[in-house]
Every structure is written in structure tokens, then in C-alpha cells.
Amino acid sequence: MRRVSAGSVRARMRVMLVDDHPFFRQGLRRLLESEGRFEVVAEASCGHEAVYQAELQEPDLALVDVQLPGITGLHVARMLKRQHARLRIIMVSMQAEDGWLIEALRVGAAAFLVKDAHPHHIIETIDRVVAGEETLSQLVLSRPDLARQLLLELQELGLAGAETPAEEQLTVRELEVLDCVAQGMSNKEIADALFITEQTVKNHMTSVLRKLQAEDRVQAILTAVRRGWVVIAPRDATLTAA
């Protein structure tokens, strides 16, 4: 049940921070909460944590790092939008690469922030997004080179027909499992992280292998890496067959 403000007091904007660097999350939390208009209701360091926290806390706004371990932040944003269409998303990164700007627009992000932006600019961008502005689309369309690239991609998608990309065929739960596998987690660790049984993990992984036409989870991860969905986390772990 969502919280309702008492009397004429306006409810604070509920925010989720998704970034694998605790120091950055802490700094952003302090900045937002110092404004008095935002309440940071959840933090996550990777994709499956973000999906879980979004279900649990129902934030109004999520700030998502582009370069998360496992499933990338851009695809985490896509997962969140699939489950929570009204959730406003702002992508954040150390730099605003053209490819990331276009992909962020495609996954439904409303804005893009660089991490070293001035605090005033960060708050201003958040306020504009909360007010309903799509600052990212405005930025892309204001740059002829990016607008042209976006138009070409849309035309290519149209020529390709209505075929659904493999990533879109995966369910959110399957993407969560893939996220955990990419981070080197065992079946037991995945089961504990997602609050499911090990057999359910195996069932989801079998479905992922079938949809990606992969022989084992190593091949599935390599396929996801080649397609740009996944960044391998720097963790020493052996990927075992499903």
C-alpha cells in the first residue's frame, strides 16, 4: 500500500538508487535527502537486487548506473520499465557516450546524468523529470548526429519486421537468473538471492539456454556479452553447467 501524505503536506518523491559503488550511493542519498523533497526508499548494487527492491518499495524514480556488474544498467532499466511502466528512470554514468544516450532513450529512460555533474544540475534534472519532462529525448533530438543515428536504427528495426529480440523473449525472472550467473553465483547462491529453490533456478536456466540457443551457461553468458547485455563481474568463480 503506497503512503499517502497527511492533510495538505505533499508526499516526498520515493527514490531508488542503483549503483555498485557504495560511496557514490551514499553521496547521492545525502544530496537528495538534504532537499527534503525526496525519500531514498531503496538501494541496489546489481540488476536482481534492483528488481527485488522495486517490487518491495514501489519507488517513483530510479537512478541507475549504466555500468553495473552482470546485466548492464541499460538492460536493468529495461527490466524495471517492463515491470513498472510508470517508474521514471534516470541513467547515470561517468561519461555520456553517444551510444549510451541512444540506448538509454530506447529502454525508456527520461534523462541521463554524468556522475561529476554539479549538485544543482543533478537536482534540476531530477525536478524536470519528476515534472514529466523527457530531457534525454530533448538532448538527442537537439543533436543532428544523434537524431540521425536514432532515425536509422528505427528504420532498420522497421525493415527487420516484428521479430522480437532474444532479450525481449526472456522473462524478467530469467534475466535476473542470467544476471546472477554473470556474477559467478552458484545455483544455491542464486536461489538464496532470488528467494526461490535450486530446482527453480535450474528450470529458469534451462529456459534461458533454449531461448538463446546455447549449450551451457558459459555459452549463454558469452552470447549475452557479445550482444552487450552483460558485463562480467570481477569475481573468481567457476560457471558450472546447468
C-alpha positions as CSV (number, residue, x, y, z in Angstrom):
1,M,0.0,0.0,0.0
2,R,1.5,3.3,-1.1
3,R,1.9,6.0,1.6
4,V,-0.4,9.0,1.4
5,S,0.6,12.4,2.8
6,A,-1.5,13.8,5.7
7,G,-3.5,16.9,5.1
8,S,-2.1,19.3,2.6
9,V,1.5,18.1,3.0
10,R,2.8,16.8,-0.3
11,A,4.3,13.3,-0.2
12,R,8.0,13.1,-0.8
13,M,9.3,11.5,-4.1
14,R,10.2,7.9,-3.4
15,V,13.7,7.2,-5.0
16,M,15.7,4.1,-5.6
17,L,19.5,4.3,-6.2
18,V,21.1,1.5,-8.3
19,D,24.9,1.7,-8.4
20,D,27.6,-0.8,-7.4
21,H,29.7,1.9,-5.7
22,P,28.5,2.4,-2.1
23,F,30.4,5.7,-1.8
24,F,28.5,7.2,-4.8
25,R,25.2,5.9,-3.5
26,Q,25.9,7.5,-0.1
27,G,26.8,10.8,-1.6
28,L,23.7,10.9,-3.8
29,R,21.5,9.8,-0.9
30,R,22.8,12.7,1.2
31,L,22.2,15.2,-1.6
32,L,18.6,14.1,-2.2
33,E,17.6,13.8,1.4
34,S,19.1,17.3,2.1
35,E,16.5,18.7,-0.2
36,G,13.7,17.5,2.0
37,R,11.5,16.6,-1.1
38,F,13.0,13.1,-1.7
39,E,13.0,9.9,0.3
40,V,15.5,7.2,-0.7
41,V,13.5,4.1,-0.1
42,A,15.9,1.5,-1.6
43,E,19.4,0.9,-2.8
44,A,20.7,-1.8,-5.0
45,S,24.1,-2.8,-6.4
46,C,23.0,-5.0,-9.3
47,G,20.1,-6.0,-11.5
48,H,18.4,-8.7,-9.5
49,E,18.6,-6.5,-6.3
50,A,17.0,-3.6,-8.2
51,V,14.1,-5.7,-9.5
52,Y,13.5,-7.0,-6.0
53,Q,13.7,-3.6,-4.3
54,A,11.4,-2.1,-6.9
55,E,8.8,-4.7,-6.2
56,L,9.2,-4.3,-2.4
57,Q,9.3,-0.5,-2.2
58,E,7.5,0.8,-5.3
59,P,9.7,3.8,-5.9
60,D,8.5,6.7,-8.1
61,L,12.0,7.4,-9.5
62,A,15.1,5.3,-10.1
63,L,18.6,6.5,-10.7
64,V,20.5,3.6,-12.5
65,D,24.2,3.4,-13.2
66,V,24.9,2.4,-16.8
67,Q,27.9,0.1,-16.0
68,L,26.6,-2.4,-13.4
69,P,28.2,-5.8,-12.9
70,G,26.2,-8.6,-14.5
71,I,23.2,-7.4,-16.5
72,T,24.2,-3.8,-17.6
73,G,22.4,-0.8,-16.2
74,L,20.7,-0.1,-19.5
75,H,19.1,-3.6,-19.5
76,V,18.2,-3.3,-15.8
77,A,16.3,-0.1,-16.8
78,R,14.5,-2.1,-19.5
79,M,13.6,-4.8,-16.9
80,L,12.3,-2.2,-14.5
81,K,10.2,-0.5,-17.1
82,R,8.7,-3.8,-18.1
83,Q,7.5,-4.4,-14.6
84,H,6.7,-0.8,-13.6
85,A,5.6,1.3,-16.6
86,R,5.1,4.4,-14.6
87,L,8.5,4.3,-13.0
88,R,10.7,7.3,-14.0
89,I,14.3,6.4,-14.7
90,I,17.4,8.5,-14.9
91,M,20.6,6.8,-16.2
92,V,23.9,7.9,-14.6
93,S,27.5,7.3,-15.8
94,M,31.0,8.7,-15.6
95,Q,30.6,9.9,-19.2
96,A,27.8,10.3,-21.7
97,E,28.8,8.3,-24.7
98,D,26.6,8.7,-27.8
99,G,25.7,5.0,-27.9
100,W,24.6,5.0,-24.3
101,L,22.4,8.1,-24.8
102,I,20.6,6.4,-27.7
103,E,20.2,3.1,-25.9
104,A,19.0,4.9,-22.7
105,L,16.3,6.5,-24.8
106,R,15.3,3.2,-26.3
107,V,14.9,1.5,-22.9
108,G,12.7,4.3,-21.7
109,A,14.9,6.5,-19.6
110,A,13.8,10.1,-19.1
111,A,17.2,11.6,-18.5
112,F,20.9,11.0,-18.5
113,L,23.3,12.4,-15.8
114,V,27.1,12.3,-15.6
115,K,28.4,11.5,-12.1
116,D,30.5,14.6,-11.8
117,A,27.7,16.9,-12.6
118,H,27.2,19.9,-10.2
119,P,24.7,19.0,-7.4
120,H,22.5,21.9,-8.6
121,H,22.3,20.4,-12.1
122,I,21.5,16.9,-10.7
123,I,18.6,18.3,-8.6
124,E,17.4,20.4,-11.5
125,T,17.4,17.4,-13.8
126,I,15.5,15.3,-11.3
127,D,12.9,18.0,-10.8
128,R,12.4,18.3,-14.5
129,V,11.9,14.5,-14.8
130,V,9.5,14.5,-11.9
131,A,7.6,17.3,-13.6
132,G,7.1,15.0,-16.6
133,E,9.9,16.3,-18.9
134,E,11.8,13.9,-21.2
135,T,15.2,15.7,-21.0
136,L,17.0,12.8,-22.7
137,S,14.8,12.9,-25.9
138,Q,15.3,16.6,-26.0
139,L,19.0,16.2,-25.8
140,V,19.2,13.5,-28.5
141,L,16.9,15.4,-30.9
142,S,18.9,18.6,-30.4
143,R,22.0,16.9,-31.8
144,P,21.6,16.2,-35.5
145,D,24.2,13.4,-35.5
146,L,22.4,11.5,-32.7
147,A,19.0,12.2,-34.1
148,R,20.1,10.8,-37.5
149,Q,21.6,7.7,-35.8
150,L,18.4,7.1,-33.9
151,L,16.3,7.5,-37.1
152,L,18.5,5.0,-38.9
153,E,18.1,2.5,-36.1
154,L,14.3,2.9,-36.1
155,Q,14.3,2.4,-39.9
156,E,16.4,-0.8,-39.6
157,L,14.0,-2.1,-36.9
158,G,11.1,-1.4,-39.3
159,L,12.8,-3.2,-42.2
160,A,13.6,-6.2,-39.9
161,G,9.9,-6.6,-39.2
162,A,8.2,-7.5,-35.9
163,E,10.7,-10.2,-34.9
164,T,11.3,-9.9,-31.1
165,P,14.9,-9.7,-29.9
166,A,16.1,-12.7,-27.8
167,E,16.4,-10.4,-24.8
168,E,12.8,-9.4,-25.0
169,Q,11.8,-13.1,-25.1
170,L,13.4,-13.7,-21.7
171,T,11.2,-13.1,-18.8
172,V,12.3,-10.7,-16.0
173,R,12.9,-13.7,-13.7
174,E,15.1,-15.3,-16.4
175,L,17.1,-12.1,-16.8
176,E,17.5,-12.0,-13.0
177,V,18.9,-15.5,-13.1
178,L,21.2,-14.6,-16.0
179,D,22.4,-11.5,-14.0
180,C,23.3,-13.8,-11.1
181,V,25.1,-16.3,-13.3
182,A,27.1,-13.5,-14.9
183,Q,28.3,-12.5,-11.5
184,G,29.6,-16.0,-10.9
185,M,27.0,-17.1,-8.4
186,S,26.3,-20.8,-7.8
187,N,22.8,-22.3,-8.0
188,K,22.4,-22.2,-4.2
189,E,23.6,-18.5,-4.1
190,I,21.1,-17.6,-6.9
191,A,18.3,-19.4,-5.1
192,D,19.1,-17.6,-1.8
193,A,19.4,-14.2,-3.6
194,L,16.1,-14.6,-5.5
195,F,14.2,-16.5,-2.7
196,I,13.5,-19.5,-4.9
197,T,14.5,-23.1,-4.9
198,E,17.6,-24.5,-6.6
199,Q,15.4,-26.6,-8.9
200,T,13.5,-23.4,-9.9
201,V,16.9,-21.8,-10.7
202,K,17.8,-24.8,-12.9
203,N,14.4,-24.6,-14.6
204,H,14.8,-21.0,-15.4
205,M,18.4,-21.6,-16.7
206,T,17.2,-24.4,-18.9
207,S,14.7,-21.9,-20.5
208,V,17.4,-19.3,-20.9
209,L,19.6,-21.8,-22.7
210,R,16.8,-22.8,-25.0
211,K,15.9,-19.2,-25.9
212,L,19.5,-18.2,-26.5
213,Q,20.2,-21.5,-28.3
214,A,23.2,-22.1,-26.0
215,E,24.6,-25.4,-24.9
216,D,25.5,-24.4,-21.4
217,R,25.5,-21.4,-19.1
218,V,29.1,-20.4,-20.2
219,Q,27.9,-20.1,-23.8
220,A,24.8,-18.3,-22.7
221,I,26.9,-15.7,-20.9
222,L,29.3,-15.3,-23.8
223,T,26.2,-14.8,-26.1
224,A,24.9,-12.1,-23.7
225,V,28.3,-10.4,-23.5
226,R,28.6,-10.3,-27.3
227,R,25.1,-8.7,-27.5
228,G,26.0,-6.1,-24.9
229,W,23.6,-7.2,-22.3
230,V,26.1,-8.3,-19.7
231,V,29.3,-7.1,-18.1
232,I,31.3,-9.9,-16.4
233,A,31.8,-9.1,-12.8
234,P,35.4,-9.3,-11.4
235,R,34.8,-12.3,-9.2
236,D,36.6,-15.6,-9.1
237,A,34.0,-18.2,-9.6
238,T,33.6,-21.2,-11.9
239,L,30.5,-21.3,-14.2
240,T,29.1,-24.8,-14.0
241,A,26.8,-26.4,-16.5
242,A,23.1,-26.1,-15.9
